[in-house]
């Protein structure tokens, strides 16, 4: 951050460490007005305590997030989880974190009003997760601790002699101002000639770090005394407040003053890029600025040098640019004032709609994995463009945006946000659309049908997928038709219509072969294997699963491989090949656990319980299907299924097993009767039946069988 690094916050860092690291603190919220330095303080503090969180520190900016579900999906993406179509993003995240020691750093929490329940769900799910939040107000969670971030300590108003300069330079606000000035004037020093002016600047700007940085950037043009006069005499303040109260109007004044000193081209770029809620590239800036007389690259570089823009690296490693939220708000007000807001927003929507069209065009092709990858900032901008397009009834842009967003939510988690896609499709189906918009509608209808299927609205899914097939044939679009047929096959299989399911998957597979999409062909083989399993054709299913798995393994895609492994495990289970099935299921379970895919974790555990029962490990089987167990505990149990010695199965009934186990403990008939709550005579009957079934003649032989079979007595 250069001059923007954290200064003058040693006391605050100490207080935060004491608060957050105390055992009873789960959520610590840094509150304060814009510009007070919450974000920077949180980031520095998180870095200092990162060694206390062995499973990682994850930082996310919530600006642009529309809901707690979106926030959970965003955080989940940082952990590499969320892939799959079922379960809420909040549940996936809570499940993934339940055994981990993690610090979640969530910036700008005031942007998401319903955040509290999500934070509660995560904290309730794991005792070792802590949350560090920044917000203009409390998050409103029962376990929350609040830390109000103060402005930097300021120098007093009294006169200062030369002997006090060294002490004065160490006052936090002055230290921050001097460091920021030296970013533009490296040889600058505090002296008797400038000290009064600099003290006046610190006090005029109330020790707010952002205001000090913005003002310092201007000392490349002005001397301190001139700058102090300009600030003192500044009267034009915006009517809109940047904080809940008017106490920090000087920050607003500093931004307005700094903005007025820009050249016209710089002002134009500054206000137009304020339309982006997330970070943006130079190409995106050029698209929304759209002014042939303005050198966007040069203007951006100048604005960065003046601390009005910042250079950032997005979550996918791309070089990009961003504004602090306070500056973004000011830029948007300028857009309104100049009357440019509507036109700039149209260009913003169109730019992301074009990116969305390109992304949707990759679905059903070998580049599918790339097509659904969006950085956090691009997703923030995409979501904002979609919301704005829907609000403006701009179907030409809304439809491709909805298709791209829908695919992201389906493949990466976050179906709670996807209702906007189905609602938009319902609206668009009643309209007369141009040929271009008909093509965009085809993409939106397809993903709307898939989302309905993932949400178990099977009737709507069938209607939408049939419509998607019709649109794909009319356009034509082989790839969309292949995808729609594959999901119609899923619907047919769930309805028990196996011949139709096979036809749909074969049609999809033929289309993927035509497209040269080996992954698509492999998934069709996997789907056909599921149909074969339903039909009891184990050999055919095994061959099809193996065919699909060979492609998945060559791609190095563990998530896809996990589906193949669990499919082959089901075949092995039917053949009573317990160890082979168990090995495949443990591998699949570890992948699903890393991905936070709770439904698939439960599926693997159910199958592993069958393996355990097949090996005579009845206690392990019961444990694997017990609710509320942590993921790490389930994985340990799963491995135990393979590592434990198989126990011969017992021919006894459950009650007879209990009696035999108690005999092995040395209990008398009367003690057994009291333990089980039955009559003494009933115990005698059970013992006679046990000896007959086992073909033994005394209690010692019954006890031997109980020990060898691993029979367990009921709890006292």
N, C-alpha and C positions, 0 to 999 in steps of 0.2 A: 504493500500500500504506500510505500514511500513515506512522505510526511504525514500520511494519514494513519500511521501506526499508532498503537495505543500509548498514550502518555498520561501521566498524572492520575492513574487509577489504582495505585498500589493498595490503598485502603479498601477500595471497593472489591478488588480481587480477593483480599483476605477475608472480607465479610462473606463473599459468595462461597468461598471454599468451606468456611465453617458451616454455612447453612446447607449447602447441597450435599456435602459428604456426611452429614449427621444421619444416623440410621433411620430416623423417622421421616426424613424429608424425601418425598418421591417426585414432587413437582415444584420447581422454583421458577417464578415468573418475574422477569425484569420489566418493570413498568416505567413509563415516562413519556413525555411529548416527543414528536418528531425532532430529530436533530440532536437529541441529548446523548446519543452514543450507545444505545442499547445493543444494537447489532454487533458493533465492534467489540464491546465489552464481553458479550456472550461468546463470540468466536475466540477471543483471546483466552478467556477463562476455560472454555472447552478444551483448547489445546493444552493448557497447563495441567488439567486433570485427566487427560486422555489415558495416562498409564493406569488409572484406577478402573478402567473399563476395558477388559481384555478382549471383549467381542466387538469393540468398535465404538466410535463416535460418529453419528450421522447427523449432518446439518441440512435442513431444508428451509427454503423461503416459501411462505404460504401465500404471498401475494399472487393473485390470479386463480387460486384454488376456490372452487365454488361450494364445496361441502366437505364434511369430515371424511366421507368415503373417498373423495378425491385426494385428501391429505394422506389417508392410509395407503392408497395405491401409490402415491408419490414416494412415501417412505419405503414401502415394500419394494419398489423398483430399485432403490438404493441397495437393498439387501439381495437383489436378484430374485425376489419372490413375486408371486402373483400370476404366474403363467398357468392358464387353465380357465375353464369357463364357469366353474361353480363356486359358490360361497362368496360372502361379502369380503371386500378388501380389509375391513376392520378385523373380521374374524381371522383372516389369513395372517395379518400382521401380528395380532395377539398370540396366535398359535405358534408363529415362528419365533417370537421373542421370549416365550415362556421359560426357557432354560438358559437365557443369555444375559450376560452382564453388559448392558449397553447404555450409552447416554444419547438420547434424542434431543437435538437442538432445533427448536422450531421458532423461526423468525416471523414477525408480523402476524401474530395469532389473531389480532383483532379483525383480520380479513375474513375469518371463518366463524360465524356466530354460533354454530352448533358443534364446536370442537370439543367441549367438555366431556360428553359421553364417550367419544372415541378415546380420549386420553385416559378416562376412567377404565375402559375396557382393557387397554394395554397395560396399565399399572396393576389392575386386579389380576391379570393373567400371569404376571411375573413379579416376583419380589426383588429382582435384581436389576430391573430397568428403572432409570431415572429420566426425567424430562426437564430440560432447561428451556424456558420459553421467553420470548420478548413480545410485548404487547403494549398498546396504549391503555389497556384495562386488564383486570384479572380474567383468567380463563374460566373461573367459577367451578373449580373442582374441590371436593371436600378436603383433600390432603394438600392443597396448594399453599405454598409460602410465597409471599410477595416481597420483592425488593425494589423499592422506588429508586431508580438511578438518578442521582442528583446531577445538576450541571457541574462543570469543573470549578473548583475553588478559584475565586477571583482575587486580584490584588485590591487592597483597600484604597479609599479615595484620598488618603492623606498624601502630602508631599513626600517625595523620595529623593534621598541624597545619593551621591555617587557611591558611598560606602554600602548602600543597600541593593545595588544592582544584582549582585550574585544571588542574594536571597530572593529577590523579586523574580529572577529568571527561573527559579525552582518552583514558583507558585504554579499549580497545574494549568490554569487557563493561559498564563503567560508562556509556560513551557510548550503548550500545544501551538500557540500562535507563532512563537519563534521558529519551531520546527517546520511549520507549514510555510512560513515566509522563506526559510532557507531552501525549500524545494524549488523556489523560483529565483531566489537571490542567495546563492550558496555562501557569499562572503558577508552576509548581513549579521550585525551584532547589536546587542542592546547597549545603549550608551545614554549619557546625560541629555543628549540632544533629542532623542526620540522616545525616551521613557514615558513622558507624560502622555504623548499621543497613543502609545501602545497600551498603557493602562486604561485610557479612555475607550479604546476599541474593545478591550476585554470586557469592560463593565457595560458598554453600550450593547454588546451582544450577549450579555448575561451568562457568559461561560459556556455557551452551547457549542460543542465541538464542530458541528457542520457549519454553523455561521462563521466560526473562526477560520475554518479552512477556506470557505468561499471568499471571505474578506482578504485573507492572506494571499490568495491567488492574484488579487488586484494590486498588490504591492510591487508587482513587476512593472506597473504603469504609474503608480503614485507613491509619493513619500508618505510616511506614517502620519504626519501632521495633516496633509491634504486629505488623506483617507478618513481620518477622524472627523474632520470638518464635514466631509460629504455625508458620513453616517449620521452625525449629530443634526444636520440640517435636513435630513431626508423626511419628507412629509407624506409622499404618496404611498399608502398602504392598501393592500387589497381588502375588500370587504369580507371575503371568505376567510375563515380562520383555519389554520393547520393543526390546531390543538383544541381540545374540548373547551378551554377557556382562552381569553385573550392575553394571557400573561406573557406569551412568547412571540409577540408581534414583531420584535426586532429581528428574529430569524427570517420572517417573511419579508421584512424590509431589506435585509441583506441580499436575499435572492433577487428581489425586484431590482435593486440597485445594480447588482452584478449583471443581470440580464440586460439592462438598458445600455450598458457599456459595450455590448457585443456589436459586431458588424451585422448588417441586415441578413447576409447569408447564414451567419452563425445562428441568429435568432430564428430564422425560418427552419433550419434543421433541428434546433433544440425543441421548438414547440411541436414539430411534426413527428419526431421520433417518440414524443411523449405518449403517442397512441399505443405503443407496445407495453403491455403489462409485464412481460418478461424480457429477458435479454434478447438482442437482435444482432444479425450480421450486417455487414456493409451492403450486401446485396438486398436484404430486406429494407434497409434504410433508403436505398436508392429507389426502390419500388414505391414507397409511401411518400417520400419527399417529392419525387417526380417534377423536378424543376431544372430545366436545361441550362439555366444561367448560374446554377449553384454547384460548386465542386463539393460533393458530399464527403468524399474521403478527406479532403483538406479541412472542411468544417468540423468533422468529427474529431480529427486529430487536435485541432485548436480547442475544442470544447473539453477534451480530455485534459489538455494542458492547463486549462483554467478551472479544473475540478468541478465542472458542471456535468460531465459524463465520466463514466469509469469503464476501463477495459476489464473484462472478466473472461474466465474460461468456463464454458458450459459443462454440464454433467457428462457430456460425451466427448469432451476435450476440444471443442470448437472454440476458436477465438471470437469473441462477441463483445457487445457494449451494452451498458445499462445505465439507468438513472436511479438515484436514491428516490424513495417514494415521495419525499417532500418536494424534490425538484420535479418529479413527474406530475404531481398535482398542479404545481405552478405552470408547467408547460401546457397542460390540458386547459387550464383557465385562459392561457394566452391563445390557444387554438379557438376557443369559444369567442374570445374578444375580437379576433381577426376575422371571424366568420368562416374559417377553413375547416372546422371540425368535421362537418358532414362529408366533404370531399375526401379528406384524409382517411376517415374511417372506411369509406367505400374502397379506397385503394388498399387499405390494410386487409379488409375482408377478401378482396380479390387475390391478393398476394398469397395468403394462406390457403385459399381455395385452390389455387393453381398447384401449390405443394401437395395439397390433399389429393387432387386428381392423380398426380404422379404416384403417390403412395398407394392409392386404391388400385391403380393399374398394375401394381406388382403382386397383388393377391392372386393366388392360383398359378404363380410362376416360380421358377427356381429362386428368384430373389425375394421371396415372400418374407423371410425373416428380416431383411433390411427394410422392407416396406412398412412394417409395423413399429420400427424403432424411431422414437421421437425423444429428443432430449427433454429434460424437465422444462426448460424455458420455451422450447418450440411448442410443447404440449400446452403450456400456459397461454401462449399466443393463439394457438389453434382453438382452444376452448373459448377464449374471449371472442375470436372471430366468429365462431359458431353461434355463441349467445347473441352477439350483435346482429348477425344475419337473420336469425330466427325472429328477433325483436323487430327487425325492419321488413319482415316478410320477403326477404331477398332469397328466393328459392335457388336462383342460379348459383349463388355461392354457398348457401346453407346445405344443399344436398351433397356436394362432394366433401364439404367439411364434416357433415354428419357421418358419411361413410368411413372416412379416415379415422375419426374419433371413435366410432363404433367398433372398428376392428381393433383399435388399441385397447379399448375397455374390455373387449371380449378376450383377447389373447394375453393381456397383461394384468387383468383384474380391474375392478371398478365398475361392475355392471350396475351399481346403484345410480350411476350418472346417466345410464344409457336410455332412460325413458325419453330423453329429448329426441333420440333417433326415431323411435317408433311413432311418437307424436307428430314429428315432422313428416314422416312418410304418409301417415293418415291424411294429413293436410294436402300433401302434394298429389296424392292419387286422385283427388277430385278436380285437379286443374288441367287446363290445356297447356301443354308444355312444348317448347321448341325441341328440335331433334337433339341439340346439345344437352338440354335439360333432361330429356328422356333418357339419355345415356347416364347422366348423373343419378337420375331416379333409379335406374337399374342397379347401380352399386349400393344405393341407400336401402332399397327394398331387400336386397340380398342379406346385408348385415342385420337389418331389422328382423328378418326371419330367423337368423341364427341366434340373435339375442333373445327372441321369444322362446326358442328351443332351450337355450341355456337357463332361462327363468321358469321352465316347466309350463309355459303357456302353449301347449302343444297344438291346440286348434288354431290359434293365431299364427304359430310357426308354419303349419301346413299351408295355410292360405297365402302367407307372404312368400314362402319358398316356391310355391306353384307360380305365383305372379312373377317371381324373379326368373324362373325358367322361361316363362313366356317372353319376358323382356329380353333375356339373353338370346333367344332364338330370333327375335325380331330385329335385333340391332345389327349383326349378330355378335355374341361374345362367348367364345368357347370356354374360356376360363371361368367366367361367372356361372355358366351352365354346369360345368363340372362340380363346382363348389355346391351349388344348389342341389344337384342330384345326390351328392354325398350326404348332405344333411336330410334330404327326404328319405334316404336309406336308413339313417338313424331313427327317424320317426317311424318308418315301417317296422323296423326290428323291435322297437319298444312297444308297438301295437300288436306284435306277434305275427305279422304278415311277412314271413321269412322269404318266400319266393319273390315278393315285390322288393324287399330290401336288397336281395342279391341282384336283381335287375338294375336297381338304381346305382349300386356300387360298381357294377360292371360297366354301366354307361359312363359313370364318372371316371373310371380307370381308363377307358378307351380315349376319353377326351384328354386326360393327362398325358397319355402316350402320344397323342397327336401334338400336344404342346411341347413335348420333350421335357416334361417336368417329372423327374425321377422321384422326388419326394412325394409329389401328389399321387403318383402311381403306387408308391410304397404304402401310403396311408389308405389307399383303396384296398390294397391287399390286407392290411390290418383289419379294415372294416369287414371285408369278406370272411376273414378268419373268425370274427365275432359271430357272424351269421352261422358259419360252420359249427362253432361251439354250441350254439342254440339248437342246431339240428342233430347234435350228438356225433358229428363227423370229426372225431378227434385227430385222426391222421391228416385230414385235409386242413384242419385248423392249424396244426403244428407247422405244416409246410408253408402256409400263407403267413403266419406270424414270423417264421424264420426269414422268408423273402423280404418282408418289410423291415425286419431288424437289421438285415445286412446293409440296407441303404442308410438307416438311422445311424448305425455304428460307423459307417464310412464318413458320414457328415460330422461325427463327433458331437451329436446332439443328445446329451444325457436324458433330457426330459422325454424326448420321443422314444429313446431306448427303454426308458422305464415302462412305457406302455407295452412295448414288445416283450420285455421280461415278464411283466405280470400276466400277459396273455399266455406265454409259453408255460408259466407256472400253473395256470388253470388246467392246461392239458396234462401236465405232470401230476397234478392232484388227482385227476380222473384215472390215471394209470397207477396210483398209489406210489409214485416215485417221490417219496417224502423229502429226501435230502436235496434232490434236484430242484423241486418246487420251492423249498425253503431258501436255497441259495439265491434263486432268481428273485424271490419276493423281498429278501433283505436288501439286495442291490436296488430294487425299485423303491423300497421304502426310504432308503437313505436319500435318494434323489428327490422324492416327493417332500420329505422332511426339510431338505435344504430349500425347497421352493415354496414351502408353506402351504402346500395343496392338501388341506384337511380332508376333503372327501376321498381323495386317492390314498391318503394315509390310512383312513378307516377301512377302505377296501382291502389294502394289503394286510392289515391286522386281522381282518375276518378270515382271509385265506391262510394266513400263518397260524391262526387258531386251529384250522382244519389240519394243517401239517402237524401241529403239536398233538392233537388228538390221535392222529394216525400213528404217531410215535409213542403213544401212551403217556404223554406229558399233560395230564388233565389240568393240573394247577396252572401251568403256563398258558394253556388254552383259555382258561377263565380270566387270567390276568390280561391277556391281549385284548379281550373284548370288554374290559372294565372301562367305564367312562371316567374322564377327569385326569387320566395319566398324562404326564408330560411327554413331549416327543422324544427326549433323550431316554426316558425310562422305557418307552415303547421299543426304541431301537435296541436297547440292552436286552429286553425280553426276546425280541426277534432273533438276536444272535444266540441267545440261550437255547432257542428251539433247535439250532443246528449243533451247538456245542454240548448239549446235555446227552447223556446216554439214554437210548430208547428203553422204554419200560414195556415188558410184555403186557398185552391187554388182558384184562380180567373178564371172565364170563359172568361175574356176579352182578346182581342188580345194585343200584346206588345204595339202598338200605343195607344189603348184604355186605357191600364193601365197607360201610361204616362199622358194622359189627365185627368184621374180620380185622379191621385196623385197630379196634379197641381190644380185641383178643391179643393182637401183637403187642399192645401196650401192657398186657398182663392183667387186664380188668376181669373181674368175676362177672357171672351172669347178672347178679343183682346190680353191680356197678354199671354194667352196660345198659341195663334197663333204666336206671335213673338218669344216666347220661343222655339217652335217646328219648326218654319220656314214654317208654312202652312197658308192657307187663313182663314179669320174669318169664312166664310161659311163652310169650312171643319171642323172646330171645332164644329159648330152647328150640323153637320151631325154625328160626332163622339159621341157627347153627347146624341143625340136621340138614336143611336144604343146602347150606354152603358145602358141607362135607360130601353130600351126594353130587353136587355139581363139579366139585374139584376131584372127586374120587379119592378122598383122603379119609383117615379114620380117627384123628385126634386133634386137639386144640393146637398142639405144636406145629402140625402140618398146615393148619389154617393160618397160623402166625407167619410161617415161612412164606406162604403164598402172598400174604399181605405186604411183607417187606419187599419181596422180589418185584411185585407189581407196583410198588410205590403208592399203595393205598394210604389215604390220609384220614385220620379221625376227625369228626366234626369239632368245631371250636367249643370250648366249655361255656 
